[in-house]
Structure formats: structure tokens, C-alpha cells
């Protein structure tokens, strides 16, 4: 798993990159006089998942099928970012809305609480 578990992990890697940028960037010319850190607003490796969300949304809009979407996975892998990006684009194109809920593992007494929070 390549996701960072804490701020300290990120901080350690940033210090390593600052000390030796070529350590993380193979075969690239690096301008060490003015290093910058940029977080891209792009989703990588999610084209199949995005296509499924788009297909389900279009089926719902045309009335051919009504359904919900459940997105699962480990924490920090970009589930919320993917859903937010795709649904923001789709709902703005169709002038519509969507509902989103998150399951809270610490609230295991009320497992359907996330669904109830939508309404």
C-alpha cells in the first residue's frame, strides 16, 4: 500500500526529497535551485470505476434503472475524491443533485446511520 498513514510519513518523505530530489525521480532533470511541491487534482487508475458510476447515473437519468452506488475500499485510497469529482461533473451537466453518506466504523451500533443521515 502506497498511501501515507500519517503527517509524519509525508513530512519525512518531503525532507528526503528536499535533500535529494533525484532519489524519487528516476531519469528526470530536476531543478534543485527551486523545488516545488504540487498536488494534482487528477484521478489515476480509476477509469473502470468512473465508467461504472457514469453508466449507473445515466441509467438512472433515463429512467431505465434506479439504483444506488456503494464504493468500498481502504481508507486513503481516494474513494471520496473519485465520487465527488465524477458526481460534481455529472450533476452540473444535468442540473441535478446527488446524496452522499459515509459509514462510520466507530458507530457500529447504528450501521445504517449513514443512510439515515442523507434524509
N, C-alpha and C positions, 0 to 999 in steps of 0.2 A: 504494500500500500504506500502510495507516494504523498498522501495528504499530510499536512503538518498537524501535530497533535496539540501544540501549544504555541504561544507567542515566543517563548524562549527558543524553540526549534527554529522558527523563522529568523529570529534575531541572530542566532548562531550562523545560519547559512548566509545571511546578509553580511555578517562580518567576514566570513570566509571569502565571499565574492568580492568584497571591497579590498581585501588583502591580495587576492589573486584571481581576477575575473576569468582568466583562461581556464581555471580549474573546472568551471561549469560549462564553458562554451568551447567545444571542440572545433578546431579548424575555422575559427572566425577571427577576424581582425577586431580587436577591442580597443576603443579609445579610453585608456586608463586615466587620462587627464580630466575627463568629465563624465564619470559613470552616472547613469540614471537608472531608476527602478520604475518600471511601468507594469501595472496590472491590466491585462487586456480584458475587454468585455466580450469575449468570444467563448463559445462552447466547442469543445473538441471531442470527437469520438461519440457524439450523441445523435448522429443523423437518423439512425433507425428509430430511436426513442422519440425524436422530434416528429418524424413522419407518422408514427402511431398516434401521437397527440393530435396532430393536424387532421389525420383521417377521421378520428373519433369526433373531433369538433365539427368537421364538415358534415358528417353523417347526422349529427345532432341538429345542425342548422337547416339541413334539407328535410328534416322530419323523418328520415328513413330509419333512424335509430336513436333512442335516448339512453344515455349511459353516463357513468362516472368514470373517472380515471384514478387509479391508485398507483402512486410512484413510490417505490421502495428502494432501499439501499443503505449502505453505511453512512454515518454522519460525515459531513465534509466533502462529499463527492460531487456536489453541485445539483442535487435534485431540485431544490427550491429555485436556484438560479435558472435552470433549464425551463421549469414550468412558468416562472414569471416572465422570462424573455419571450417564450413562444405564445403564451396567452395574452400578453400585452399587445403583441403584434396582431394576433388574430382578432381580439375583441375590438381593437381600434379600427381595423379594416371593416368589421361588420357592425360597428357602433353598438356593441353589446357588453355584457358583463360576465364574469365568472366568479365562482366561490372557491376558496381555498381553505383547508384546515390542516393542522399539524397534529399528529398523535404524540402525546407526551408520555414517554415510558415511565416517568416518575408518578404519573397519575393512573396507575394500573387498576385502581378501584373503580374507575369510570372509563372503561375502554372506548366507549362511543361518545365520550365528551367532545372530541374534536368535531364530530359530525353535528352535534347539537350546537356547537359554537358558531356554525355557519348561519343558523337560523336565529 
